[in-house]
Amino acid sequence: MRQGNAYTLIFLTAVALAASLVLAMSSQLLKERQVLLQQADMKRNILIAAGFMECYADADEHRREMDAGVCTDVHLYYEQHMRAILLDHRGAAVNEPDTRPELIDPAREAEKPVEKRRFPVFLRVDTIKGKDTVTAYCIPIYGKGLWSSLYGYLALEPDLNTVKGLTFYRQGETPGLGAEIQSRWFQEEFKGKKILDAKGNLVSITVLKGKVELASPLAAHQVDGISGATLTTKGVTELLMNSLSMYEPYFTMIRRGGSGHGRR
C-alpha cells in the first residue's frame, strides 16, 4: 500500500511538472501574438475615438464585423491614418524610438517621478487639398471607477475644444450599471461637447446624475448620467478632468499657433 501511494504521488508530481512545462512553453510561444493582439486592440480604440466609424463596434458587433472582414487589418489602417508622438510633463515632444506610445500604461506612468513621465498623443492625419492636415488629437484617459480602473481614449477636434469621440475599452464595473460606460449610447453622448468655457479655461465634461437640461448654459459641458451608477460616472468626470489637465500645456501651445506634431 505504501509503495502504491508513493507511486501515485510521484506520478501526479510528474504530470503536474509536465503540465507546467507545457503551459510555460505555450505562454512563451504565444507572447508575441498576445502583444500583437494588445496593440491591435489599443489601435482599434484609438481609431474609434478619432472618428473612424467603420471600426466602431460594441463587443458583440466587433466579433460580427471581424467575421465579415470589416477593418480586419487594424495595424495597417492605423499606420495609414494616425501619427503618434510622445510628450514630457511640460508638453514638449520627446524622441524615444524604442517606446510604443499605444502600449504606455497611464497608471504606471503616474507612479514615475514627474520629469520621467511620458504622455502619448495620437494625431489623425488626413490629406486635404493635397496637404497632410491634423483633424483630431487623441489622448489616453485613465482613472478609478467604483470597483475598477477605467481606461479609454478621448479625441478632440482641431480646435482642441470640441470632443470628436470617446471610448472606454477596459473596466470592471457592475454589468448593466457602471459597465454601461463602455456602451455605444453613453460614448456617443460626448460627441460635440466642449472642454473649455467662454474664457478659454479648462472645465472638462461632467457626467450628471440625471439628464442634461438643454437650455442650461452648462449643457455644452455635460452629458446624461447612468441610472444606478453614480460613483462610476463620478469617476468618469474626475478622470476626464485629470487626464485633460495633464495635456493642457501641449494643447495650449497648439492653440497659440505652435505645431507640436513631431515627425511621422
ZAMARGU-4260 file (C-alpha; in steps of 0.2 Angstrom, whole numbers, plus 5000, padded with zeros to 4 digits):
<rodrens>
0) 5000/5000/5000 | 5014/5012/5005 | 5023/5008/4988 | 5006/5011/4979 | 5004/5028/4987
5) 5022/5033/4984 | 5020/5028/4965 | 5004/5038/4964 | 5012/5054/4972 | 5027/5053/4960
10) 5016/5050/4945 | 5005/5065/4950 | 5020/5076/4953 | 5027/5071/4936 | 5011/5075/4927
15) 5010/5092/4936 | 5028/5096/4931 | 5024/5091/4913 | 5009/5102/4913 | 5018/5117/4920
20) 5031/5115/4907 | 5019/5114/4893 | 5010/5129/4899 | 5026/5139/4901 | 5031/5135/4883
25) 5014/5139/4877 | 5014/5156/4886 | 5031/5160/4878 | 5026/5155/4861 | 5010/5165/4862
30) 5018/5180/4870 | 5022/5189/4853 | 5004/5185/4847 | 4997/5192/4864 | 5007/5208/4862
35) 5001/5210/4844 | 4983/5207/4849 | 4985/5220/4863 | 4992/5233/4851 | 4978/5229/4839
40) 4965/5232/4852 | 4973/5249/4858 | 4975/5255/4840 | 4957/5250/4836 | 4950/5260/4851
45) 4961/5275/4845 | 4954/5274/4828 | 4936/5273/4836 | 4939/5289/4846 | 4947/5298/4831
50) 4931/5296/4821 | 4934/5281/4810 | 4916/5274/4812 | 4919/5259/4801 | 4929/5252/4815
55) 4917/5256/4829 | 4908/5242/4837 | 4902/5235/4854 | 4910/5219/4859 | 4897/5208/4850
60) 4896/5219/4835 | 4915/5219/4834 | 4915/5200/4833 | 4902/5200/4819 | 4912/5214/4809
65) 4928/5204/4811 | 4919/5189/4804 | 4913/5199/4789 | 4930/5206/4786 | 4927/5224/4791
70) 4943/5233/4797 | 4952/5217/4799 | 4969/5225/4797 | 4969/5237/4811 | 4988/5239/4811
75) 4989/5244/4793 | 4974/5256/4795 | 4982/5264/4810 | 4998/5267/4801 | 4990/5275/4786
80) 4979/5287/4796 | 4987/5290/4813 | 5003/5298/4819 | 5010/5295/4837 | 5020/5307/4847
85) 5027/5307/4865 | 5027/5322/4877 | 5035/5326/4893 | 5027/5334/4908 | 5029/5351/4901
90) 5020/5347/4884 | 5036/5346/4874 | 5039/5332/4861 | 5052/5319/4865 | 5060/5307/4854
95) 5061/5289/4860 | 5060/5277/4846 | 5060/5262/4857 | 5044/5267/4866 | 5027/5261/4859
100) 5015/5275/4863 | 5000/5264/4861 | 5007/5252/4874 | 5010/5266/4888 | 5000/5262/4903
105) 4994/5279/4911 | 4993/5270/4928 | 5012/5265/4928 | 5017/5282/4921 | 5008/5290/4936
110) 5020/5281/4948 | 5036/5288/4940 | 5044/5304/4945 | 5036/5319/4936 | 5051/5323/4925
115) 5051/5304/4919 | 5033/5303/4914 | 5028/5301/4896 | 5012/5306/4888 | 5007/5299/4871
120) 4996/5309/4858 | 4989/5301/4843 | 4986/5313/4829 | 4973/5309/4815 | 4981/5315/4799
125) 4970/5317/4783 | 4975/5323/4766 | 4965/5339/4762 | 4968/5348/4746 | 4985/5339/4744
130) 4991/5343/4761 | 4993/5332/4777 | 4982/5340/4790 | 4979/5335/4808 | 4960/5333/4810
135) 4960/5325/4828 | 4970/5324/4843 | 4968/5308/4853 | 4974/5305/4871 | 4973/5291/4883
140) 4961/5294/4898 | 4963/5284/4915 | 4955/5284/4932 | 4946/5275/4945 | 4928/5270/4945
145) 4918/5261/4959 | 4926/5244/4958 | 4940/5246/4945 | 4952/5256/4935 | 4944/5264/4919
150) 4954/5265/4903 | 4949/5274/4887 | 4953/5287/4874 | 4947/5304/4871 | 4949/5313/4854
155) 4947/5332/4851 | 4943/5341/4835 | 4957/5353/4828 | 4950/5367/4839 | 4956/5357/4854
160) 4939/5361/4862 | 4926/5350/4854 | 4925/5332/4858 | 4926/5321/4842 | 4925/5304/4850
165) 4927/5294/4866 | 4929/5276/4870 | 4931/5265/4886 | 4940/5249/4882 | 4944/5242/4899
170) 4934/5242/4915 | 4927/5231/4929 | 4911/5240/4934 | 4894/5232/4938 | 4886/5224/4922
175) 4870/5234/4917 | 4875/5249/4928 | 4893/5256/4929 | 4899/5244/4914 | 4887/5255/4903
180) 4901/5267/4901 | 4908/5255/4888 | 4891/5255/4878 | 4889/5265/4862 | 4875/5276/4868
185) 4885/5283/4883 | 4900/5286/4872 | 4890/5295/4859 | 4884/5307/4872 | 4901/5315/4872
190) 4902/5320/4854 | 4901/5339/4851 | 4903/5343/4869 | 4916/5357/4874 | 4930/5356/4887
195) 4933/5375/4888 | 4922/5388/4895 | 4919/5405/4886 | 4935/5412/4893 | 4946/5398/4887
200) 4948/5389/4904 | 4948/5370/4905 | 4931/5365/4913 | 4931/5347/4905 | 4914/5337/4905
205) 4903/5332/4919 | 4893/5317/4919 | 4877/5321/4928 | 4866/5311/4940 | 4851/5314/4928
210) 4848/5322/4911 | 4856/5337/4904 | 4845/5352/4903 | 4847/5358/4885 | 4843/5376/4890
215) 4856/5377/4903 | 4872/5387/4899 | 4882/5372/4906 | 4874/5360/4894 | 4889/5360/4882
220) 4900/5353/4896 | 4888/5340/4902 | 4881/5323/4897 | 4867/5312/4904 | 4871/5300/4918
225) 4868/5282/4920 | 4855/5277/4932 | 4861/5267/4947 | 4880/5271/4943 | 4883/5287/4952
230) 4900/5283/4959 | 4906/5276/4942 | 4901/5291/4932 | 4908/5302/4946 | 4925/5293/4942
235) 4922/5297/4924 | 4920/5315/4927 | 4936/5316/4938 | 4947/5306/4926 | 4942/5317/4911
240) 4947/5332/4921 | 4963/5324/4927 | 4968/5317/4910 | 4965/5333/4901 | 4974/5344/4914
245) 4990/5333/4910 | 4989/5338/4892 | 4984/5356/4894 | 5002/5363/4892 | 5003/5354/4875
250) 4985/5359/4870 | 4988/5377/4875 | 5004/5378/4864 | 4994/5371/4849 | 4980/5384/4852
255) 4993/5398/4852 | 4999/5393/4835 | 5013/5380/4839 | 5015/5365/4828 | 5020/5351/4841
260) 5016/5337/4829 | 5033/5329/4828 | 5038/5318/4814 | 5029/5303/4806
</rodrens>
